[in-house]
Amino acid sequence: GNSVIVGMAAGNNVALRAKKLPQQERDNRNSIGISAIATQVVRKVAKRGFDFSVMVCGESGLGKSTLIHTLFGGGDDAEANKSKRQIPPAAERIEKTLTITPHTINIAERSTHVRLTVVDTPGFADAVNNESCWTPIADYIDGCNMRFLKEESGLDRKSMVDDRVHCMLYFLNPTAHGLRPLDIGLMLAVHQRVNIIPVIAKADTLTKNELKALKERIRHDLKLHSIQVFQPGVEEDQELTPEDLLLLDTMPFAVIGSASVVEVGGRSVRGRQYPWGVVE
């Protein structure tokens, strides 16, 4: 009797599977391919690669080039350029002009290719009179946006290159007590055009308490002048995780750049060697 019951149960399971298969086949036949769009887009974008442009801005001597070399490699060229750097005399600095220079390189990591463009702004805030010195930067960003809009509106978009400035790393002087009028003027001019990421340069010159107090003053000044800076993206229906809250609390970021490689614990890292230790 038990074997008969087991046989009937097995037969019922086979019948249920036989009933489900036609339903799955009907679903596949009724599908028009919408569920595969996401996979196709990801495959297409990964094959073509990504375009990413970052603009570095700040007064001279804050380590902009050093940080870029720290993030994306290099070092020997940075040291050579640093040794050849010359400080212009006061007569030349009276009418110092800003030049905007983009540098493009291709970076490959595993199967992902990125066309990285670093837009340098030498000469910013180097003149004696820096009134409206941020106008060329705002005009450059507007020009990139207009060119992309024109190409996006055209018929042939296969060879289109996205040269828009996706984010701006703005270097703040660690010796300043908050935001200076120059910093406020530039941020107000471009904060609706580009994602601004303010960073405190040469943070190893500050103690932990000094760095904490400086961050609080900078956040207060940003809120006081209604300056919109980059915020880590969080979905609307997603709650903030402890990691997200920690990331928001650390802004503006404090950065330390280095073009040299030092030995720490048997491994080679980029860092700065001091008599009392190494800053990685």
Secondary structure, DSSP 8 states (H G I E B T S, - for coil): -HHHHHHHHHHHHHHHHHHHHHHHHHHHHH--SGGGHHHHHHHHHHHH-EEEEEEEE--TTS-HHHHHHHHH---HHHHHHHHH-----HHHHTT-----EEEEEEEEETTEEEEEEEEE-TTTT-SS--TTTTHHHHHHHHHHHHHHHHHHTSS--TT-------EEEEEE-TTSSS--HHHHHHHHHHTTTSEEEEEESSGGGS-HHHHHHHHHHHHHHHHHTT---------TTS---HHHHHHHHT-SEE----SSEEEETTEEEE-EEETTEEE-
